[in-house]
């Protein structure tokens, strides 16, 4: 994805992993532990793309654009606007000056 202005990466998210911590009562609780920050921009799907994902696992996902980085993988989680998201897929562009489209799905707590 080369036709995206770097000036549009104007939002900041936290990236990290979920770790299990034991409380004083001996209960394991999964918590988000940030490992860094990530500048991102919004990505609007076309009408055709929206129709193509209707009825699939990707129907209730959002997409963001990030600068190409190796810091993201399927086990990384992204937190912004107080909401935690799991990475569903990453559309990589191998060009060092390109951008990647990251598809995110809201995580459900206590599931």
C-alpha positions in Angstrom: 0.0 0.0 0.0 2.0 2.9 -1.3 -0.6 5.6 -1.8 -1.0 6.5 1.8 0.3 9.7 3.3 2.5 9.3 6.4 0.8 12.4 7.8 -2.3 10.3 8.3 -0.6 8.1 10.9 -1.7 10.6 13.6 -3.1 8.3 16.2 -1.2 6.3 18.9 -1.9 2.9 20.2 -0.2 0.6 22.8 1.0 -2.8 21.7 1.7 -5.6 24.0 1.0 -9.2 25.1 -1.5 -10.8 27.5 0.2 -12.2 30.6 -1.2 -14.3 33.4 -0.7 -13.0 36.9 -1.6 -14.7 40.2 -3.5 -12.6 42.7 -3.1 -12.7 46.4 -6.1 -15.1 46.5 -4.2 -17.5 44.2 -6.4 -16.8 41.1 -4.8 -16.4 37.7 -5.9 -13.3 35.9 -4.9 -12.4 32.3 -3.9 -8.8 32.0 -2.6 -6.7 29.1 1.1 -5.7 29.5 2.2 -3.0 27.1 5.5 -3.4 25.3 5.5 -0.3 23.2 3.6 2.2 21.2 2.5 2.3 17.5 1.4 5.2 15.3 -1.5 4.2 13.1 -4.0 5.7 10.8 -7.6 4.8 9.9 -8.4 2.6 7.0 -11.7 2.6 5.2 -12.8 -0.5 3.4 -14.4 -0.2 0.0 -18.0 -1.2 -0.5 -16.8 -4.3 -2.4 -14.5 -5.3 0.5 -17.3 -4.9 3.0 -19.6 -7.1 0.9 -16.9 -9.7 0.6 -16.3 -10.1 4.3 -20.0 -10.1 5.2 -20.9 -13.4 6.9 -17.3 -14.3 7.6 -15.2 -14.2 10.7 -13.9 -10.8 9.6 -17.4 -9.2 9.5 -17.0 -7.5 12.9 -13.4 -6.3 12.5 -11.8 -3.0 11.9 -8.6 -2.2 9.9 -5.8 0.2 10.6 -2.8 1.3 8.6 0.7 1.2 10.2 4.2 1.7 8.9 5.8 -1.6 7.9 7.3 -3.2 11.1 8.3 -6.6 12.2 7.1 -5.8 15.8 3.6 -7.0 15.0 2.5 -10.6 14.7 -0.6 -12.7 15.4 0.2 -12.9 19.2 0.5 -9.1 19.6 -2.5 -7.2 21.0 -3.3 -3.5 20.3 -5.0 -1.2 22.7 -6.5 2.2 21.8 -9.5 4.3 23.0 -9.6 2.0 26.1 -10.4 -1.1 24.0 -8.2 -4.1 23.6 -8.0 -5.8 20.1 -6.4 -9.0 18.9 -4.7 -9.0 15.5 -6.6 -11.2 13.0 -4.4 -10.6 10.0 -1.7 -8.4 8.6 -1.4 -7.5 4.9 2.3 -6.9 4.6 4.0 -4.8 2.0 7.7 -5.7 1.9 8.8 -2.3 0.6 10.7 -0.5 3.5 8.7 2.7 2.8 5.3 1.1 2.5 2.5 0.6 4.9 0.7 -2.5 6.3 -3.0 -3.0 6.8 -3.7 -4.7 10.1 -7.1 -6.2 10.8 -8.2 -6.1 14.4 -11.0 -7.8 16.4 -12.2 -6.6 19.8 -11.3 -9.1 22.5 -14.0 -10.4 24.8 -13.1 -10.4 28.5 -14.0 -13.4 30.6 -14.7 -15.7 27.6 
